[in-house]
């Protein structure tokens, strides 16, 4: 996982890895859920940024608006998103994603 702050933007990358031997499917999201992917820091929620056309600045879904990772044994999939950066004095965040245990105390790397 990577969490970098640069010029007012926090970029987060998460790697999903199938540690088993059988193929596994993980439903990362459907387009209606991106509002449920957020960062908390200093008692505030930060939601994924959107571009001028309203598209989330994050890994995009394929056809049908779903992002499904079908991973064979040992394979990995990387998801990313851009958030407004918390103030410079904030050094750790919590990442909330549906269907995944929260990522607590994630350190921020400043660039």
Secondary structure, 3 states (H helix, E strand, C coil): CEEEEECCEEEEEEEEECCCCCCEEEEEEEHHHHHHCEEEECCEEEEECECCCCCECECCCCHHHEEEEEECCCCEEEEEEEEECCCCCCCEEEEECCCCCCEEEEECEEC
